[in-house]
């Protein structure tokens, strides 16, 4: 009898111990960090701008963690280098989702790589916050789980075209890298210019990784366009500017879609950067709530200047976090429902999307390099100064 009671006590003790162990395991699992996966262009053609994207993600995670985390859990980014290659990004997002078991994913840098990587997130029904993809066609594939943060590629050069038309300029030449975003930006620029009554004298594309633009620029110089618009990234924006000087090519206005907004554009080119226009999704003097704090905190955390890619990535992460808070869940469909109806302003600016997940609220600005500084010159309500116009010939610059 005593032996049977002893066994019963041991049995209850086992089940109580097992139950307590399960409770402890559940509690530990609940407190484990939320792993967020992303590939970023740490090396390759897009590395300069990819590094700012990574900074924005890490800064967002730190601030959320400092405030107690998300759904009671800390955030932990798992980031790999996609080498600025779409096929590499596809493999990395497969790894992140199937091997690393990340619960959430954020987008890579650039439209071409996002276009590739999002096929993986869509396959696994993972929401991808595309922080730095701007090409409209990406959102015309019927994907359910892809959400846009920045303004579309087609309006990047709206400020340049608008200022040119105001000054009575009549002709434009357009060049672009032969990749997804740059092609869309060039097409949008051409459409905008035609609507303003401008004549497109030339439109030419060059392969990704091109370093010698002299042949293209010589052909363009012979046409004498008033305005040149470059559908560029960083390296080609720097190279075309430098080679225009070498060829003594003197349009009245010259602007680039991406690259001219980056601090290193001025550092690499010195005075050669002056008078160049660069489109941007954000500038230091915007009045969005939290923008001033973002600038201060970024400098404390990374101790360097940045381009709009950092606040764009930060803003995308903030939007994602807010949708998760409202969904009270990491379930993709619940988060999706919140993202579709969310209307919010972050330090990066306004977020609102249509039924495709396509951004409809965020606005662009145009910068110009003036005496070694990036200055906002368009739109008028955000302008820090008037544009320096016309661009003086290279022979007349100090």
Legacy VTK file of the C-alpha trace (Angstrom):
# vtk DataFile Version 3.0
C-alpha trace
ASCII
DATASET POLYDATA
POINTS 398 float
0.000 0.000 0.000
2.723 2.404 1.068
4.642 1.469 -2.054
1.613 2.270 -4.272
1.153 5.711 -2.651
4.850 6.391 -3.098
4.559 5.555 -6.820
1.522 7.833 -7.167
3.436 10.668 -5.535
6.350 10.059 -7.868
3.959 10.027 -10.854
2.358 13.349 -9.889
5.787 14.802 -9.232
6.871 13.726 -12.745
3.832 15.271 -14.422
4.087 18.431 -12.330
7.766 18.648 -13.186
7.014 18.050 -16.858
4.289 20.727 -16.787
6.589 23.180 -15.041
9.315 22.409 -17.588
6.923 23.069 -20.435
5.881 26.368 -18.852
9.508 27.411 -18.479
10.209 26.346 -22.088
7.169 28.278 -23.369
8.218 31.331 -21.402
11.747 31.140 -22.779
10.410 30.695 -26.317
8.131 33.689 -25.883
11.079 35.786 -24.748
13.389 34.714 -27.564
14.204 37.572 -29.958
12.098 38.079 -33.069
14.531 37.280 -35.860
14.228 39.566 -38.898
16.022 38.550 -42.081
17.408 40.744 -44.845
20.030 40.693 -47.545
21.896 43.954 -48.109
24.396 45.053 -50.766
27.446 45.244 -48.509
29.730 44.735 -51.519
29.290 45.213 -55.264
27.788 48.010 -57.353
25.224 49.133 -54.770
27.404 48.812 -51.658
27.589 52.522 -50.822
23.835 52.924 -50.638
23.263 49.451 -49.243
25.341 50.358 -46.195
22.938 53.185 -45.351
20.017 50.764 -45.692
21.625 48.421 -43.169
22.204 51.353 -40.793
18.515 52.276 -40.905
17.440 48.747 -40.009
19.898 48.435 -37.130
18.962 51.852 -35.755
15.261 50.999 -35.842
15.847 47.706 -34.024
17.944 49.395 -31.339
15.311 52.046 -30.642
12.498 49.488 -30.468
14.580 47.262 -28.185
15.460 50.219 -25.944
11.721 50.766 -25.468
11.011 47.172 -24.485
10.835 45.439 -27.853
7.871 44.347 -29.947
5.086 42.116 -28.584
7.232 41.734 -25.467
10.251 40.469 -27.430
13.476 42.061 -28.617
14.318 42.367 -32.314
17.386 40.712 -33.835
18.416 41.301 -37.453
20.063 38.500 -39.449
21.720 40.229 -42.426
23.720 38.712 -45.281
25.629 40.324 -48.154
23.878 39.792 -51.501
26.871 41.333 -53.349
24.461 43.590 -55.311
23.196 40.525 -57.195
19.576 39.440 -57.570
20.289 35.675 -57.872
22.402 35.819 -54.700
19.575 37.595 -52.853
17.130 34.852 -53.888
19.381 32.183 -52.343
19.873 34.244 -49.189
16.165 34.814 -48.552
15.593 31.068 -49.056
18.258 30.443 -46.419
16.871 33.074 -44.058
13.363 31.619 -44.180
14.040 27.876 -44.373
17.302 27.481 -42.419
17.615 30.503 -40.136
13.855 30.402 -39.437
13.458 34.164 -39.371
9.925 35.239 -38.456
9.949 38.466 -40.477
11.815 39.814 -43.505
12.767 43.301 -44.664
13.644 44.165 -48.242
17.136 44.486 -49.751
18.511 47.638 -51.374
17.406 48.534 -54.925
14.526 47.666 -57.237
16.307 44.932 -59.245
17.251 42.978 -56.126
13.874 43.506 -54.426
12.136 42.332 -57.592
14.103 39.076 -57.367
14.042 38.550 -53.589
10.318 39.210 -53.220
9.549 36.073 -55.251
10.890 34.126 -52.265
9.015 36.057 -49.551
5.812 35.764 -51.588
6.286 32.001 -51.990
6.516 31.570 -48.230
3.767 34.129 -47.512
6.110 36.400 -45.573
5.435 40.140 -45.523
8.361 41.998 -47.098
8.620 45.679 -46.274
10.390 46.961 -49.378
12.236 49.918 -47.946
14.191 50.892 -51.055
12.431 49.635 -54.172
10.763 52.273 -56.325
9.829 50.621 -59.616
6.085 50.523 -60.267
6.185 47.252 -62.234
7.246 45.368 -59.086
3.762 46.052 -57.710
1.994 44.998 -60.891
2.683 41.270 -60.430
-0.283 40.659 -58.114
1.857 39.913 -55.033
-0.064 39.973 -51.720
2.781 40.327 -49.233
5.005 43.097 -50.651
4.699 46.673 -49.341
6.340 49.838 -50.655
7.908 52.652 -48.603
9.355 55.232 -51.003
8.021 57.291 -53.912
7.992 55.548 -57.312
10.910 55.701 -59.750
8.895 57.513 -62.375
8.798 60.774 -60.347
12.463 60.939 -59.246
13.289 63.655 -61.790
10.043 65.616 -61.437
11.843 68.455 -59.638
14.572 68.732 -62.296
12.019 68.804 -65.134
9.811 71.286 -63.269
12.672 73.716 -62.612
13.898 73.374 -66.206
10.437 74.168 -67.626
10.092 77.182 -65.291
13.315 78.527 -66.784
12.122 78.053 -70.348
14.471 75.197 -71.224
13.340 73.245 -74.263
15.553 70.181 -74.784
16.643 67.233 -72.657
18.827 64.131 -73.011
18.299 61.077 -70.799
20.725 58.260 -69.987
20.249 55.370 -67.597
21.710 52.161 -66.257
19.998 49.270 -68.057
18.323 47.880 -64.927
14.784 47.907 -63.550
14.706 51.084 -61.438
16.845 53.190 -63.760
14.789 52.259 -66.834
11.572 53.193 -65.024
13.097 56.472 -63.806
14.231 57.339 -67.339
10.820 56.564 -68.821
9.141 58.669 -66.124
11.532 61.562 -66.797
10.813 61.427 -70.528
7.063 61.394 -69.916
7.317 64.355 -67.512
9.486 66.323 -69.955
7.084 65.752 -72.848
4.163 66.921 -70.714
6.086 70.141 -70.098
6.593 70.602 -73.851
10.276 69.680 -73.847
11.948 67.828 -76.733
13.855 64.624 -75.916
17.002 64.737 -78.066
18.495 61.453 -76.917
17.731 58.457 -74.714
20.450 55.864 -74.233
21.085 53.030 -71.755
24.334 51.475 -70.529
25.051 48.123 -68.843
25.333 47.856 -65.075
28.972 48.276 -64.038
29.880 50.654 -66.905
32.759 52.985 -66.018
33.536 54.720 -69.321
30.741 57.020 -70.499
32.835 59.106 -72.887
31.359 57.763 -76.137
27.810 58.353 -74.944
28.657 61.832 -73.637
30.439 62.844 -76.866
27.326 61.901 -78.884
25.178 63.819 -76.435
27.424 66.881 -76.442
27.014 67.187 -80.224
23.225 67.497 -79.724
23.628 70.411 -77.245
20.755 69.565 -74.882
19.718 72.170 -72.292
19.235 69.496 -69.620
20.756 66.087 -68.896
19.007 63.576 -66.626
20.899 60.493 -65.499
19.045 57.406 -64.279
21.953 56.426 -62.091
23.194 54.857 -58.882
26.268 56.138 -57.005
29.298 54.979 -59.016
27.890 55.940 -62.407
26.651 59.305 -61.086
30.204 60.132 -59.968
31.784 58.845 -63.190
29.444 60.699 -65.575
29.949 63.976 -63.690
33.726 63.606 -63.754
33.775 62.700 -67.451
31.499 65.617 -68.370
34.150 67.902 -66.924
36.921 66.091 -68.826
34.957 66.532 -72.072
34.065 70.177 -71.301
30.378 69.327 -71.697
28.240 72.220 -70.402
24.471 71.718 -70.197
22.471 74.355 -68.331
21.216 71.735 -65.846
22.418 68.239 -64.952
20.683 65.940 -62.474
20.914 62.305 -61.360
18.296 60.042 -59.827
20.452 58.334 -57.182
23.972 59.117 -55.994
23.849 62.900 -56.103
22.165 62.870 -52.707
24.931 60.834 -51.054
27.524 62.669 -48.892
30.371 60.848 -50.655
29.303 62.347 -54.002
30.717 65.670 -52.825
33.649 64.075 -51.023
34.796 62.197 -54.129
34.216 65.031 -56.607
35.037 68.135 -54.556
34.106 71.323 -56.443
33.198 69.250 -59.509
29.998 68.270 -57.655
28.782 71.883 -57.448
25.646 72.717 -59.473
24.691 69.035 -59.887
21.100 68.197 -58.909
20.257 65.017 -57.044
16.816 63.659 -56.348
16.115 62.379 -52.891
13.318 60.879 -50.878
14.266 62.882 -47.772
16.479 65.767 -46.662
17.841 67.040 -43.361
15.442 69.993 -43.252
12.134 68.096 -43.563
9.694 68.722 -40.719
8.440 65.176 -40.200
7.921 64.168 -36.538
11.064 62.496 -35.235
13.238 63.620 -38.166
15.442 65.865 -36.014
15.884 63.100 -33.446
16.707 60.643 -36.227
19.572 62.875 -37.406
20.965 63.263 -33.880
20.664 59.564 -33.036
22.149 58.449 -36.358
25.243 60.576 -35.825
25.625 59.213 -32.291
25.276 55.614 -33.433
27.276 55.679 -36.684
29.275 58.929 -36.542
28.944 59.744 -40.242
26.718 61.549 -42.718
24.038 59.636 -44.580
21.731 59.726 -47.596
17.962 59.178 -47.685
18.459 55.416 -47.804
19.064 55.318 -44.023
15.834 57.099 -42.977
13.899 55.169 -45.648
14.997 51.831 -44.162
14.352 53.166 -40.662
10.886 54.389 -41.669
9.985 51.081 -43.319
10.966 49.239 -40.150
8.904 51.665 -38.029
5.839 51.180 -40.253
6.238 47.394 -40.075
6.528 47.527 -36.275
3.406 49.675 -35.952
1.388 47.271 -38.114
2.582 44.354 -35.961
1.601 46.210 -32.773
-1.879 46.811 -34.169
-2.185 43.214 -35.395
-0.919 41.962 -32.010
0.574 39.102 -33.968
3.337 38.010 -36.356
0.775 36.342 -38.622
1.327 37.610 -42.176
-2.338 38.005 -43.058
-3.114 39.932 -39.885
-0.139 42.235 -40.444
-1.144 42.658 -44.105
-4.626 43.807 -43.095
-3.088 46.491 -40.878
-0.553 47.647 -43.483
-3.310 48.089 -46.070
-5.314 50.438 -43.844
-2.445 52.119 -42.001
-1.927 55.844 -42.505
1.078 57.108 -40.582
3.891 59.650 -40.636
7.326 58.498 -39.479
10.622 60.391 -39.382
10.923 59.430 -43.056
7.556 60.876 -44.027
4.058 59.756 -44.948
3.044 56.132 -45.428
-0.161 55.009 -47.103
-0.606 52.334 -49.772
-3.260 51.227 -52.227
-4.652 47.699 -52.533
-1.407 46.584 -54.270
0.773 47.700 -51.353
1.989 50.544 -53.590
3.003 53.799 -51.867
0.659 56.741 -52.532
1.556 59.306 -49.857
5.319 59.917 -49.760
6.847 62.943 -51.588
10.223 63.531 -53.294
12.551 66.524 -52.960
15.373 67.830 -55.186
18.825 68.785 -53.901
21.581 70.779 -55.536
25.240 70.800 -54.590
26.152 74.387 -53.706
29.675 75.210 -52.458
30.219 71.690 -51.177
26.814 71.357 -49.489
23.607 69.508 -50.376
20.846 72.135 -50.446
17.113 71.500 -50.914
15.885 73.553 -53.904
12.508 71.928 -54.743
9.605 71.921 -54.028
9.359 75.596 -53.109
7.665 74.945 -49.757
10.626 72.835 -48.593
13.414 74.757 -50.370
16.338 75.881 -48.244
17.652 78.086 -51.085
17.042 78.882 -54.746
18.798 76.771 -57.366
22.053 78.169 -58.738
21.240 78.633 -62.414
22.464 78.358 -65.082
25.328 75.970 -64.484
28.455 77.920 -65.496
30.838 76.400 -68.073
33.666 74.359 -66.566
36.184 76.939 -67.858
34.557 79.666 -65.761
34.548 77.816 -62.444
37.135 78.439 -59.773
LINES 1 399
398 0 1 2 3 4 5 6 7 8 9 10 11 12 13 14 15 16 17 18 19 20 21 22 23 24 25 26 27 28 29 30 31 32 33 34 35 36 37 38 39 40 41 42 43 44 45 46 47 48 49 50 51 52 53 54 55 56 57 58 59 60 61 62 63 64 65 66 67 68 69 70 71 72 73 74 75 76 77 78 79 80 81 82 83 84 85 86 87 88 89 90 91 92 93 94 95 96 97 98 99 100 101 102 103 104 105 106 107 108 109 110 111 112 113 114 115 116 117 118 119 120 121 122 123 124 125 126 127 128 129 130 131 132 133 134 135 136 137 138 139 140 141 142 143 144 145 146 147 148 149 150 151 152 153 154 155 156 157 158 159 160 161 162 163 164 165 166 167 168 169 170 171 172 173 174 175 176 177 178 179 180 181 182 183 184 185 186 187 188 189 190 191 192 193 194 195 196 197 198 199 200 201 202 203 204 205 206 207 208 209 210 211 212 213 214 215 216 217 218 219 220 221 222 223 224 225 226 227 228 229 230 231 232 233 234 235 236 237 238 239 240 241 242 243 244 245 246 247 248 249 250 251 252 253 254 255 256 257 258 259 260 261 262 263 264 265 266 267 268 269 270 271 272 273 274 275 276 277 278 279 280 281 282 283 284 285 286 287 288 289 290 291 292 293 294 295 296 297 298 299 300 301 302 303 304 305 306 307 308 309 310 311 312 313 314 315 316 317 318 319 320 321 322 323 324 325 326 327 328 329 330 331 332 333 334 335 336 337 338 339 340 341 342 343 344 345 346 347 348 349 350 351 352 353 354 355 356 357 358 359 360 361 362 363 364 365 366 367 368 369 370 371 372 373 374 375 376 377 378 379 380 381 382 383 384 385 386 387 388 389 390 391 392 393 394 395 396 397
